[in-house]
Amino acid sequence: TPLAPCSFPPLGLTATSSCVMMLKATIATTMALLVSVHGFGRTVSRSSSRRMTIRAATAAPSLTESLTRAATEARGIAMDAIAQAKSGHLGLPLGAAEIGAVLFGEQMQFNPEDPQWINRDRFVLSAGHGSMFLYSWLHMSGYDLPHEELSKFRQLDSMTPGHPEFPSSHHNTPGVESTTGPLGQGISNAAGMAAAAKMAGALFNTEEHTIFDHSVIALCGDGCLQEGCSAEAAAFAAHEKLDNLIYIFDSNDVTLDKMADFTQSEDVAKRFEAYGWDVVTIDGHDLTAVSKAVEDAKANKNGKPKFIICKTIIGKGIDAVAGTNAAHGEAGVEYVDEARAALGLPTEKYYVSSETREFFETRKAGLKANYDEWQKTYAAWKEANPEKAATLQDGIDMKMPSVDELFAAIPEFTPGAAMATRASGSDVLQGIAKAVPLYVSGSADLHGSNKNYIKGGGDFGNPDAPPGSGKSYAGRNLYYGIREHAMGSILNGFAYYGLFRASGATFLVFVDYLRAPLRVAALSELPVGYILTHDSIGVGEDGPTHQPVETVSGLRVMPNLDVIRPCDGEETAGAFVASIERMDGPTALILTRQNVPDVDSVPASERRQGVLKGGYVLKKETEDLSTVIIATGSEVQHALKAAEELGGGVRVVSMPCMERFERQSDEYKAEVLPKGVKTIAMEAGVSGLWYKYADKVVGVDKFGMSAPGDTVMEKYGMTAANLVEEIKSM
């Protein structure tokens, strides 16, 4: 049923007189729609009412025609770009066009002239292969994505890459909220953004002023929901009552290889109801149904995230492939000219009519009016809350304390004392948390083992899960449950959101569960921190399933990821500071379960600063240099003992971070590791990467075994005595 010329106004608002007259003429059609569309119950907040009043007052009587026209033209843009590139995915941009029209043309709150506005609705295209959907709507709704860039789809250095990419040093597409493409990542990122928004509201909203009240909306497909991280993130979001989160499911019953029922038979609606979501199923091509469902979902703050199942036809508009798995990719390209003609589009490529441009100019004016109203509230809030305002501004600017200020917040450790670096990491973390008030920490059910709990920081989440839990949305410690994949993606969501510096923790051996979001963090240059403990065969009795041997090297080969394995408390301080200092990528901190001695061969300050350089001379030779020993983490103690036994011609280099060392000048690297000198490396992990620096490596190139940690270490040659013998044999 087509949408009436003027849809019902939002709940609790009064229609204009002209709208009432049109409603009288179309009452039968409208009532039929209300019977067929089952929306979410709503509780309209004061700020939501303000936004919707503005929209109702400025909405043109021809809204339906405008949105229909825009949807048709968005289909045309997608067809043109994918046909020109001879590459891409037609199915979603065509099948979800009405969804895009409602979101960008009516329901979402944003300001194309200020894409980073902190109270904008966030839209995440989780099904990132449908990127022309996003680019088409960003272009039409007024973002700085010009026509020329649409024609460069999937071409070198364009603003329209094959999958959406978050703005970084090498790429910037305004309006893209997250890097998506690996299915399931986007909806999990959205859960992180929604959690960040809840935290921001709890920290900064006051009874007098509401600064944060936006929604987070993610568009996903069958593929996203089949990925395991979707289950992890959806369960987390429902448990913590993230009712500012909306998933729109483009339910077209198609996956790439086959129709979806070839590989799945579960009832997705019941699945999400079981998690604790509000669920509604609608016709995704019915503008009224989509508009009502989204409006209700945004307004209803009932403690449940919202799941809108939009039944759509994949590839709608290209009859030859519509509704089949052939529509997923570019198979429909050969029918584009025929399809464009059938849609009534002119021959001009990337066509946007003057009517659509005028519609979005009017839409921008309404959005700007809402934005200006918010700015007035924001100005009044800042005047009334100067301390909160200063903290928020630091978060917006991602302003961190200086390195010296961070080090000053961390007390020095007792010389000579033995302590696991996970334990010293806990002490360091407390100093970091005091210096960086928007630093948050979380763990995949291992806070007690990872030692990464912010003392006095409170626990994040739904206060009623369970009752009396003491949680609040202002809490700085997140409990992810045994959900490493979701944790990694939620951390990315916090980083995409801005304001917060987020870190998460698990055992090092389990980092592979979150490798996919870790890779996206590196690609997107997100300053996420990973605290990864129990770092070697020194774990001991738990055996090889819990003893990482290949894992550190597996992390080191990932571009733009810093991997730091400190040897004692002072290097651990340097590692945390390095993580906070770094703004253009993630950092993994590799920490021990077992105690290691405090290394006092050089002052604490030199060890801390040495980590920032990646590698440094920990023990300088006292005679002519004959041998260099490179070591990291728990093996540094063995390197120092071996050097003492071998005499004054031995230098010990601690290299906690290869990546930072490689960023130093050639002169510095040559000073630390002179060429032509016999060099050996020692680390309790696979040996391969160390041959870049060393002639010989004492490593662990096979899986461990179950026994006390010291016994396993000795069995695998991780001792000073074995290192001495290996050096003598060179």
N, C-alpha and C positions, 0 to 999 in steps of 0.2 A: 504494500500500500504506500503510495507516495506521501511524503511529508506535507502537511497542510501549509499554506502560505506563511502562517506564523505559528510556531510551536508554542506549547504552554510555557508560561514564565516559570522560573524556579519556585520551589516550594516556599510559601510564606510571603511571596511578593505579589504586587498588583500589576495586572496587565495594562498596557496603554489602551486608550479608547479605540484606536484604529485596530489594534490587535483583537479586542473584544468583538468588534464588528465582523472581522474575518473569521473568528472562531465560531460565531453564530452560523456563518455560511457553511462551515466545514465540520460541525460538531459530530456528525455521524461518523465521518472518517476518523476523526481524532479519538473518539471514544473507542472505536474498534481497535485502534492502535494501543490504547492504554490497556485494553483487555488482553491483547496478544503479547505485550511486552511486560515482563516481570522484572521490575527494578529492585535495587537495594533500598531498604528503609533508610531514612536520612535524618541526621541531626545537623542543622545548618549552624555553623559557628558565626560569630559576629563578623569576622574578617571575610569569611566565605560569602556572607550575605552582601557585604560591600562590593566584592568583586562581581557577583552575579547581577547586582543592581546596575552596575555600569554596563554590563554586557546587554541586559534586557533593554536598557534605555537606548543603546546605539545599534541594536540588531536591526538590519533592514528587513522589510516585509518579504523581500525576495531571497531570504536566506537559503531556502531549499534549492532554488534554481542556481544560486551562486555556488553552493557546495557541490551540486551535481556537475556543473560546468567545470569547476576546479578539479574534481575527480577525473573527469574525462580528459582534461588537458594534462594532468599528472600522468595518466596512462600513456598519453602521446609522447611526453618527454622521456619516459622510461623506455618506450619502444625505440625512439630515435637514438638515444644514447647507446643502448645495447646493440642495436643494428649497426651503428657506426663503428663501435668497438669490435664487433663480431665476437663478443665475449660478454658474459654476465648472466644474470638470473632474472628472467621476465616474470616468473610466476607470482611472487609476492607483491611487487609494485603494482601489478594489474589487479590482483585479487583483493588487495587491502586498500584500494584507493579511497573508498568511502570512509574507512577508518581514519586515514590520513586527513581527509577533508574535515571531518568532525574535530579531530585533535588540534590541527593547526589553524583551521578556519573558525573554530567556535570555542572549544572547551579548555585548551591549555592556556596558562598564563605565562607570558614571556615578553621580552623586549628585544627585538632584533638589533636595536641600536646599542644595547648593553647586554651582550650574550652571557656575561658572567654575573648578572644580577643575582644576588644570593638567595632571593625568594622566588626565583623562577620555578615553574614546574620542570622537572627533569624528564626527558624522553630518551629511552634507550631502545635502539633497534637491536634486540638480542639476536634475531635472525639476520645477521649482518650480511649474508649473501644477497639480500634484497636491498642493497645500499641505494639503488636509484630511487627507491621509495623515499628515503630520507633526503637525498639530494634534491629531488623534485620539490618536496614541500619546503625545505629550507630556502630554496630559490624563490618560490612563489610567495612565501610569507615574509620576505624582506630581509633575510640574512645576507651577509656579504658573500654571496656565492653566485657570481655573474654567469650569464648565459654562455660565455666562452668556456667556462670551466665544465659545464655540462657536456659540451662537445668533446672534452678531453677525458671522458670517463675511461678509467683504467689505463691511462697513458702516463708516461714518465713525468714526475714532478707536478702532477695536477692536484687540484683540491678535491678531486673525486676519485679516490683510489677504489679498487675492487671491493674492499670491505671498509667500513668506517674506521677511521683512525683518530684517536684523541689528539688534540693539538700538542705538538712537541717541538723540539728544536729543528726538526727537519720537515715538519708538516703542520698546516693549520687550516682546518675547516670549521669556521664558526658555527656553533649549534650542535656539533657532535659531542656528546657527553661521555662516550666511552668507546674504546676499541673493541669491536665485536667481529665475529666470524667463527671462532671456535664455539660451536653450539652449546648453549646452556650458560656460557659465561655472562652474557648480558643480563639475564634475569637474576643471576646471583649478584652481579655488580649492583643492580637496582635494589636488592635487599640491603646491601651495604650503604647505598645512598640514603635509603629510607631510615636505616638505623642512625646514620650521621645526622639526618634532619631531625629525628626525635631528640638526639643528644643536643643539637644546637638549640632547639626550642626549649628544652629543659634548662639549659645554661643561660640563655639570653632573653627569652620572653619574660615579661613581667605582667602583673595584673593590669597595669595601665596600658601596656603597649605589646602588641603581637608583632614580632619581627619575622619569625619563621612559621609559616602555616601552609607550605606548598605541598604538592603531591609528587610522587615518583611513578612514572608510567613506563612499562616495558612491553614491547610487542614481540611475541615469540611464536614459534611454530611447533609442529609435532617433533621435529628434530631436537629443539631445545629441551622439550619435556621428556624426551627419551634419555637424555644425558643424566647421569647420576647426580651431578651437582645440583640439578633442578630440584630433586627431592630433598637434598640437604638444605638448600637455601629456603625452600618453601616451608619446610618444617620449622626452621629457625625463625622465619618471619612471623609465622602464625603463633608460635610459642611466646615470642616477645611482643605480640600484639602490635605489629607495625601496620596500623590501619591507614597510614599515608601511602601505602604501596598498592599499585594496581598492575596486574598482569592482564594484557589483552592477548588472547590466544587466537591466532589466525588459523582456525580449524578448517582446513581444506581437505583433510583425509588423504594427503599425498606426502610421500617421502621421495627421495631421489630415485632409488632403484625400482620401487614398486608403489602401489597404493598402500596407505599406512596400515590397513588391516592385514597385510601380508606379514607384518612383524609385531603388531601390537593388538591387544584385544581388551585392555583394561578400560574401565569407565573413568575418564579423566576428571569429570565433574565430581564423582564420588571420591576420587583420590584426593582432590583438593578440599572437599568438604571434610574428609577425615583428618587432614592436617589442621583444620580450623579456619579455613577461608570462607568468606561469602562468595557464592558462585551463582552466576546467571548465564543463560544461554540465549543468544539472539541471532537474528539474521544480520550478518556482517555487511550486507549491501543495503540495508535499510537505515537511512540516515536518522530517522526518528529513533529507532531502537538503539543505535550506537550512541547517539547524543544523550538519550535518557540514561543509558547504562553508565556512561562515563560521568555524567553530571551527578548521578546518585552515588557512584563510587567515591568521587572526590568529596562529596558533602557528608557522607555517613561516617562519623568517627565513633564506631561501635566496638573498637578493639579488635577488629578483624581485617586483615588484608583482603583485597577484592580480586576475583578471578572472573573475567568476562570472556566467555567462549563465543567468538564470532564465527558462525558458519559461513564460509566463503567459497567461491569458485576460483581455484588457482588459475592464473592466466586469463581471467575474465576480460573479454574484448577480442581475443584471438580464438575464434570458434574452432579452428582446426585442432587446437591442443588444449583448450580450456577444460579444466576438470580432470586432467590426466597427469601422470608423472612426467610426461614429455614437456609439460609447461614449466617445469621447475627451472630449467636452464635457458639456453638460447635457442632451443629447437624451434620456437615459434617465429624466429627472426624472418624467415622466408615469407611469412604471411603478414608482415608489418604494414606494408602499403595498403593491402586489402582491408586490414583491420582498422587502420586510421580512417580510411574512407567510410567504413561502416559506422564508425563513431562520430562522423560528421566533422572531422578535423580537416583543416585546409592542408595543402601540400607543404606549406612552410614548416621546416623542422624546428623542434623545440618551441613550438607555438604556445604562447600564453596570450589570451585575448585581452583586449582593453577592459572588458567587463570584469575579468578576473583580477587584473591588476588594480582596478578601481576598488573592487571588493576588499582586497588585502590592504590597500591604503587606508580604507575606512577601518578595517580590523586593527591595523597598527595604531591608528589614532585612539581607538578604544583601549587597546593594551597600554598605550602610553599614558592615558588618563589614569588608569589603575596604578601604573608604575609611579606616576607623580604623587598620587595619594599615599602610596606606601612610603615614598621618600619623605613626605611630611611627617608621617608616623615615626620613621627612622630618625629624623632630625630631633624630634621631641624626645625619643628614647635615649639618644646619645647625650642630650643635655641633662636628662634625669639620671643617667647611669654612666658616668664618665669612666669608671674603672672597667665595667663590662665592655664599654665601647672600645677602650684601648685594647683589651684582650681580643675582642672580635676583629678589630682592624689588623692586629698582628696575624691573626689566622687568615684573614682575607689576603694579606700580603705575603703569607708564608714566611714571616719574619722570625728568624731563629736567633737565640743568643749567640754571641761570638764564641769561637773555640775556647778562648781564655775564660770566658764566663762559664761555659759548660764545665771545663776542667775544675774551676774554682768551686763548683757545686758538688764535686765528687771528692770525698776525703781520700787521702793516700792510705794504702794498705800497710799492715805491719810487716817490716822487712823480715824475710826468712820464714814467715808463717806459711804452712801448707793449706791450700784452699782450692776446691773445685772452681773452675771458671764460671760454671752456672751459678754457684753461690756468690762469688764476687760480682757476677753480673747482676744479681738481685740488689746488692748494695749500690752498684752503679746506677741501676734503674731508678732507685729512689731519688738520687740526686738529679737525674735527667728529668724525672716527673715534676720535681719542684721548679726546675728552671724553665720547663716547657709546659705550661698549664694545659695546653690542648693536645698533649701526648696521651695516647690511649694504648692499652695493652690487652691482649687476649690470648687464649690458649685452647687447643683442641682437647679439652678434658685433662690437661697436664700442668695446670698452674703449680701444683705442689712439687712436681718433678722438674719443670722448666725453671722454677724460681723467678717468674716474671710478673708477679702480682704487685700492683702499685698499692703500697700500704696507705690506708686512709683515703684511697681513691674511690671506694664504693664500687658496687657491682651494677653493671648496665642491664636494663631490661624491664620487663613487665613485673610490677610489684606483686602480682597475684600468681606468679608461676615459679614455685608454688606459693600459696598464701603464707605471708610472714617471711618471705625470702629476703627482704631488705633491699631488693633491687630498686633502682630508679633509672630513668633515662639520662640522668646526669652522671651515672657511674662510669668510671674510666677503665674498669676491668670487664672484658667481654668473655663470656663462657660459650664457646661454640659447640660444645658436645664433641663427640667423635666424628667430626665433619671437616677434615682437613681441606678437601676440595672447596667446599663452600667458604671456609675461613679465608683461603687465599683470594677468592673472588670478592668476598665482602671487604677484605682489606683494600683491594683495588677500588671498590665502591667508595670507601672512605677517602681514598686519595683522589679519585675523580671529583668527589664532592668539594674538596678544598677544606680549609679551616683547620683540619686535624692532622697530626702526625700519628699514623697508625702502625702498630707492630703486632705480630702474631707469633705463637710459639708451638712447637711440637718436638718430638724426637727427630734427630737428623735423618734417621733411616726412613721416616714416614714423609719426608719432604716430597717424594715422588708422587704422593697423593695430590699435592697441590702444585705440581710442576706446570700444568697448563696455565693457571692464573699467574704464576711466578714469571713465566715466559712473557705473558702479556704485559705484566708490570715493567719488565725490562724493555720491551718494545715501546711502551708508552711513556717511558722515562718517569715512572711514578716513584716517589721517595718513600717506599714501603720498607719496613724493617722486619726481618725474620730472625727469631731467636731459636736456634736449633741445637738442642743439647744431646748428651749421650753420643759423643762424636766419633767413636772408634771401637775397635775390638776390646778396648779397655772397659767397655760396658760389662763384660764378663759373663756372669752366670746365665743371663737371659739368652745367650747363644747367638748364632749367626743371623737369625731373623731380625735381631735387634742391634746387630753390630754393623754399622756402615763401613764399607771399605772402598767402594767405587763412588760414593755419593758426593764427596767434596769435589773430586775431579769432574764429576758430572755437572755440578753447579758452575765450576770455573769455566767450562767451555761455552757457557751461555753468554752471548754478547750483552754488554751493559749491565751485568750483575757483579757487584763487588762481593767477594767472599773473604771473610776475615776470621782467622783461627788464632786467637791470642794465646800466649803461653802462661800468663799469670794475671793477677788482679789489675796491675797497672796497664798492661796491654789491653785488658778487657775494658778499662775506662777509655782508652784510646779508641777501641772498636766501636763502643756506643757513641762516642762523640763523632767519629767518622760517619756513622750512620745518620746522625742528626744533621751534620754539616752538609751531607750530600743531597742536592735538590734535583738531580737529573737522572735518577735511577734508584733501584732497590739495592739493599745490602743484606747479606746473610751473615749472621754471627754464629760461629761454630764453637760450641762450648762443651767442656768435659763434664762427665759425671763424677770421675774420680779426682781426688785431691792432687794438686800439682804445687811444687814449691814456689814461693815468691823469689823471683830472680833479682838479685841485687848487685849484679856486676856493673850496671850503670844506674844513675839516679832515676827515680820514678818519672820525673818530667821527660827525660830522654826516651824512656820506653813509651810513654803516652804519645809523644810527638812522633816517635818512630813509626807507630802504626799508621799515622796519617800519610806517611811516605810509602807505606806498603812493605818496605824492607829496610833494615839498618844494621849497622855493626853493633852487636850486643857485647862481644868480647874481642878486643883488638889484640893482634899479635904483638909480642914483645921482642921478637927476633925477626930475621928475614922471613917473609911470608912464604910458607910452603904448601899450606892446605887451607881451603875454605870449607867449612861445614855450614850448610843451610838447613834450618829446621823450623818447624811450626808447632804451636800448641804444646801438647804434653811431651813432645820429643825434644823440645829445647833443653830441658834439664839433662838429657842424655848427651846432647851435643856439648854442653858446657863441661860435663864430667870427662868426656872423651878428650876435649881440648886440654884440660888440666893434665891428663895422663900422657898425652903425646908431646907436650912441651910448648915453648914460647912461639913456635912458628905457625901456630894454628889460629885462624880467625873463625869466630862464630857469627853467622848472620841469621837474625830472626826475620823471617819473611811471612808475617801473618796474612798479607794480602797481595797476591801476584798482580791483580788488576791495578791497584794503586801504585805499585812499584813500576809497572810498565808506563804509567803516566808521568813519571819523573823524567828529568832531562837525561840525555845520553851520558853527560858528564857525571851526574850523580850515580847512575847505575854502574858506570865503569869504576867509580870510586869504591862502591860497595862490593862489587864482584869484578875484580881485575881479570882481564883476559890472560890466558897463558898460565894460570895457576890451577893446580889440581883441586877439583871441587867435587864434593859429595853432598847429597841431600838425604834427609831422613824425615819420613812422615808415615804415620800409621794408616796408610791408604794406598791405593794403586799408584804405581810409580811413574806412569808414562809421561805426564806433563812436566815432571821435574828435569827431564833430559834437556829441556830448553836451556837450563842453567848449569847442570851438573854432568860430570863425566860418569858418575856412578850414583845409584839410588838405593837406599835401604828402605823398602816399602812393604806393603802387604798386597800381594797380587792374587789372593784367593780368599774365599770366605772364611770366617772365623769359626769358633767352636765354643761350647758351653763349659765354662770353668771360671774360677776366680779371675778377675781382671788382670792382676799381676802375672798370674800363671800363663794366661793367653798371650799377654804382651811378650813375655820371655820366650814362649814357644815360637813366636813369629819374629824374633830377633829385634824387638824394640827395646834394646838395652844399650847402655854405654859400652859394655864389654864387647858386644857384637859390632858396634860401630867402630871401635878401635881396630878390631881385627879386619873389618872391611877396608878401612883406610890403609892399614899396613899392607894389604894385598894389592893396592893400586899401583 
